[in-house]
């Protein structure tokens, strides 16, 4: 992750990469990932990072930044979302999602 430059979508939303900390991996469909990201982003005390599909389709970081800049926030396709914060708040956001098999 390049700390000096964060990917930003066409609507100005930042998309920091996934943190390198231990975590539980839960399974969710794309619509649920989008809803979780939105809830977590609006929850005080939560850090949200994500893995947009554009990050997997590009091999050069500058191309990834450009792809994100051209994509509206509502059109970003997520492969993963990471939520870090107080356990009770995170649990409320992710609900009863199952562990990824």
C-alpha atoms as a printed R data frame, in Angstrom:
    type eleno elety resid chain resno       x       y       z
1   ATOM     1    CA   UNK     A     1   0.000   0.000   0.000
2   ATOM     2    CA   UNK     A     2   1.312   3.416  -0.926
3   ATOM     3    CA   UNK     A     3   0.556   5.581   2.115
4   ATOM     4    CA   UNK     A     4   1.281   8.823   0.288
5   ATOM     5    CA   UNK     A     5  -1.422   8.307  -2.367
6   ATOM     6    CA   UNK     A     6  -4.780   6.688  -1.635
7   ATOM     7    CA   UNK     A     7  -7.127   5.545  -4.390
8   ATOM     8    CA   UNK     A     8 -10.091   7.923  -4.671
9   ATOM     9    CA   UNK     A     9 -13.291   7.212  -6.603
10  ATOM    10    CA   UNK     A    10 -15.001   9.715  -8.918
11  ATOM    11    CA   UNK     A    11 -17.131  10.979  -6.016
12  ATOM    12    CA   UNK     A    12 -14.106  11.740  -3.804
13  ATOM    13    CA   UNK     A    13 -14.343   8.680  -1.518
14  ATOM    14    CA   UNK     A    14 -10.993   7.263  -0.351
15  ATOM    15    CA   UNK     A    15 -10.309   3.514  -0.591
16  ATOM    16    CA   UNK     A    16  -7.393   2.537   1.674
17  ATOM    17    CA   UNK     A    17  -6.126  -1.020   1.241
18  ATOM    18    CA   UNK     A    18  -6.687  -3.904   3.596
19  ATOM    19    CA   UNK     A    19  -4.650  -3.726   6.827
20  ATOM    20    CA   UNK     A    20  -2.022  -6.356   7.585
21  ATOM    21    CA   UNK     A    21  -3.563  -7.370  10.900
22  ATOM    22    CA   UNK     A    22  -5.108 -10.635  11.957
23  ATOM    23    CA   UNK     A    23  -8.798 -10.818  11.202
24  ATOM    24    CA   UNK     A    24 -11.794 -13.080  10.828
25  ATOM    25    CA   UNK     A    25 -12.806 -13.575   7.204
26  ATOM    26    CA   UNK     A    26 -16.561 -13.598   6.768
27  ATOM    27    CA   UNK     A    27 -18.481 -14.502   3.622
28  ATOM    28    CA   UNK     A    28 -20.832 -12.017   1.964
29  ATOM    29    CA   UNK     A    29 -22.272 -11.262  -1.463
30  ATOM    30    CA   UNK     A    30 -21.334  -7.995  -3.261
31  ATOM    31    CA   UNK     A    31 -24.504  -6.157  -2.171
32  ATOM    32    CA   UNK     A    32 -23.863  -7.047   1.472
33  ATOM    33    CA   UNK     A    33 -20.224  -5.910   1.192
34  ATOM    34    CA   UNK     A    34 -21.403  -2.545  -0.150
35  ATOM    35    CA   UNK     A    35 -23.914  -2.183   2.727
36  ATOM    36    CA   UNK     A    36 -21.304  -3.149   5.343
37  ATOM    37    CA   UNK     A    37 -18.810  -0.661   3.933
38  ATOM    38    CA   UNK     A    38 -21.418   2.121   3.977
39  ATOM    39    CA   UNK     A    39 -22.475   1.356   7.587
40  ATOM    40    CA   UNK     A    40 -18.888   1.118   8.803
41  ATOM    41    CA   UNK     A    41 -17.812   4.305   7.015
42  ATOM    42    CA   UNK     A    42 -20.574   6.237   8.800
43  ATOM    43    CA   UNK     A    43 -19.846   4.671  12.212
44  ATOM    44    CA   UNK     A    44 -17.643   6.753  14.521
45  ATOM    45    CA   UNK     A    45 -14.535   4.944  15.666
46  ATOM    46    CA   UNK     A    46 -14.397   2.461  12.782
47  ATOM    47    CA   UNK     A    47 -11.613   2.234  10.230
48  ATOM    48    CA   UNK     A    48 -12.718   0.881   6.865
49  ATOM    49    CA   UNK     A    49 -10.503  -0.405   4.098
50  ATOM    50    CA   UNK     A    50 -11.533  -2.267   1.006
51  ATOM    51    CA   UNK     A    51 -10.425  -4.304  -1.981
52  ATOM    52    CA   UNK     A    52 -12.175  -3.018  -5.088
53  ATOM    53    CA   UNK     A    53 -12.251  -5.220  -8.176
54  ATOM    54    CA   UNK     A    54 -10.118  -2.586  -9.930
55  ATOM    55    CA   UNK     A    55  -7.250  -3.462  -7.580
56  ATOM    56    CA   UNK     A    56  -7.279  -7.014  -8.942
57  ATOM    57    CA   UNK     A    57  -7.663  -6.017 -12.600
58  ATOM    58    CA   UNK     A    58  -4.705  -3.632 -12.726
59  ATOM    59    CA   UNK     A    59  -1.030  -4.455 -12.337
60  ATOM    60    CA   UNK     A    60   0.327  -0.908 -12.125
61  ATOM    61    CA   UNK     A    61  -0.651   1.217  -9.113
62  ATOM    62    CA   UNK     A    62  -1.046   4.374 -11.222
63  ATOM    63    CA   UNK     A    63  -3.538   2.499 -13.434
64  ATOM    64    CA   UNK     A    64  -5.467   1.451 -10.321
65  ATOM    65    CA   UNK     A    65  -5.602   5.055  -9.099
66  ATOM    66    CA   UNK     A    66  -6.842   6.189 -12.521
67  ATOM    67    CA   UNK     A    67  -9.497   3.440 -12.684
68  ATOM    68    CA   UNK     A    68 -10.822   4.359  -9.243
69  ATOM    69    CA   UNK     A    69 -10.892   8.052 -10.087
70  ATOM    70    CA   UNK     A    70 -13.183   7.282 -13.049
71  ATOM    71    CA   UNK     A    71 -15.567   5.058 -11.050
72  ATOM    72    CA   UNK     A    72 -18.541   6.540  -9.191
73  ATOM    73    CA   UNK     A    73 -18.807   5.422  -5.555
74  ATOM    74    CA   UNK     A    74 -22.064   3.551  -6.248
75  ATOM    75    CA   UNK     A    75 -20.372   1.645  -9.083
76  ATOM    76    CA   UNK     A    76 -17.325   0.403  -7.130
77  ATOM    77    CA   UNK     A    77 -17.391  -3.401  -7.051
78  ATOM    78    CA   UNK     A    78 -15.911  -4.790  -3.815
79  ATOM    79    CA   UNK     A    79 -14.131  -8.114  -3.424
80  ATOM    80    CA   UNK     A    80 -13.468  -7.505   0.285
81  ATOM    81    CA   UNK     A    81 -14.091  -4.970   3.036
82  ATOM    82    CA   UNK     A    82 -12.188  -4.723   6.300
83  ATOM    83    CA   UNK     A    83 -13.756  -3.098   9.368
84  ATOM    84    CA   UNK     A    84 -11.609  -2.329  12.421
85  ATOM    85    CA   UNK     A    85 -13.080  -0.866  15.587
86  ATOM    86    CA   UNK     A    86 -14.697  -1.660  18.906
87  ATOM    87    CA   UNK     A    87 -15.912  -5.256  18.824
88  ATOM    88    CA   UNK     A    88 -19.509  -4.462  19.748
89  ATOM    89    CA   UNK     A    89 -19.739  -1.883  16.962
90  ATOM    90    CA   UNK     A    90 -18.123  -4.154  14.358
91  ATOM    91    CA   UNK     A    91 -20.369  -7.066  15.406
92  ATOM    92    CA   UNK     A    92 -23.430  -4.849  14.958
93  ATOM    93    CA   UNK     A    93 -22.261  -3.810  11.481
94  ATOM    94    CA   UNK     A    94 -21.407  -7.302  10.177
95  ATOM    95    CA   UNK     A    95 -24.352  -9.041  11.832
96  ATOM    96    CA   UNK     A    96 -24.317 -12.815  11.687
97  ATOM    97    CA   UNK     A    97 -22.270 -13.351   8.555
98  ATOM    98    CA   UNK     A    98 -20.747 -16.837   8.357
99  ATOM    99    CA   UNK     A    99 -17.014 -17.499   8.361
100 ATOM   100    CA   UNK     A   100 -15.655 -17.954   4.852
101 ATOM   101    CA   UNK     A   101 -15.142 -21.657   4.120
